[in-house]
Amino acid sequence: YMIIADGYARRGNTSEALGAIRAGLRLDPDSLALKVGLANALVDHAGMVTPAARLAYEQARAQAPGHPASYFFEGLALARSGEREEGLALFQRALSLTPPGTSYRPMIEQAVAA
């Protein structure tokens, strides 16, 4: 579902991207990837971090509080929206949850350093 949603989003059809992710969540409501994907798609659709997107990130964190994804992607959305301090705090939290040697750790380190 994320691949389908990505295809829609790349063509600018954020509404269909949201629909694809929601369809996936109906089949797999415990999917962390889909929950974070929903939050990201809500940001893309609105062009900003909305209360619905924040709630989706919070729900992803509630399910997997030790996983860095929701912290990183909400931080990215906030930083892009001009809320750099709040975004940086979330990047730092994501980094603290990411073990050394993890393939995506350098990306989080870059976000913290930027």
C-alpha positions in Angstrom: 0.0 0.0 0.0 2.9 2.4 0.7 4.2 1.7 -2.9 0.8 2.5 -4.4 0.5 5.6 -2.2 4.0 6.8 -3.2 3.0 6.4 -6.9 0.0 8.6 -6.4 1.9 11.2 -4.3 4.7 11.4 -6.9 2.0 12.4 -9.5 0.6 15.0 -7.1 -2.5 13.0 -6.2 -2.3 13.2 -2.4 -5.9 12.4 -2.0 -5.5 9.0 -3.6 -2.3 8.4 -1.7 -4.2 8.9 1.5 -6.9 6.5 0.3 -4.3 3.8 -0.5 -2.8 4.1 3.0 -6.2 4.0 4.7 -7.1 0.9 2.7 -3.9 -0.7 3.9 -4.6 0.3 7.5 -8.1 -1.3 7.3 -6.3 -4.6 6.5 -3.4 -4.2 8.8 -4.3 -1.7 11.5 -1.1 -2.5 13.5 1.3 -1.6 10.7 3.8 1.0 12.0 4.9 1.8 8.5 1.4 2.5 7.4 0.7 4.7 10.5 3.8 6.8 9.9 2.9 6.8 6.2 -0.5 8.1 7.0 0.9 10.9 9.1 3.4 11.8 6.3 0.6 11.7 3.7 -1.6 14.0 5.8 1.3 16.5 5.9 1.8 16.2 2.1 -1.9 16.6 1.4 -2.3 19.7 3.6 1.1 21.2 2.8 1.7 21.6 6.6 1.6 19.8 9.9 -2.1 19.5 10.8 -3.7 18.3 14.0 -4.6 15.1 12.2 -1.0 14.5 11.2 0.2 15.1 14.8 -2.4 12.7 16.0 -1.2 10.1 13.5 2.4 10.5 14.6 1.3 10.2 18.2 -0.6 7.0 17.5 2.5 5.5 15.8 4.6 6.5 18.8 2.0 4.9 21.2 2.3 1.7 19.3 6.1 1.6 19.1 7.6 4.2 21.5 11.1 2.8 21.0 11.1 3.1 17.3 12.6 6.3 15.8 10.4 6.6 12.7 7.6 8.7 14.0 10.0 11.0 15.8 12.2 11.5 12.7 9.3 12.0 10.2 7.4 14.4 12.4 10.6 16.3 13.0 11.2 16.5 9.3 7.7 17.8 8.7 8.1 20.4 11.4 11.5 21.5 10.2 10.1 21.9 6.7 7.2 23.9 8.1 9.6 26.3 9.8 9.3 24.9 13.3 13.0 24.0 13.5 13.5 23.9 17.3 10.6 21.4 17.7 11.8 19.5 14.7 15.4 19.3 16.1 14.1 18.0 19.4 12.3 15.2 17.6 15.4 14.5 15.5 17.5 14.2 18.7 14.9 11.8 20.2 15.0 9.7 17.0 18.8 9.6 17.2 18.8 8.5 20.8 16.6 5.6 19.8 18.7 4.5 16.8 21.5 2.0 17.5 25.0 2.7 16.1 25.5 0.9 12.9 21.9 1.2 11.8 21.7 1.9 8.1 19.5 5.0 8.5 21.4 6.5 11.5 23.6 8.8 9.3 20.5 10.4 7.8 19.3 11.2 11.4 22.7 12.4 12.4 22.6 14.8 9.4 19.2 16.1 10.4 20.5 16.8 13.9 23.6 18.6 12.5 21.7 20.7 10.0 
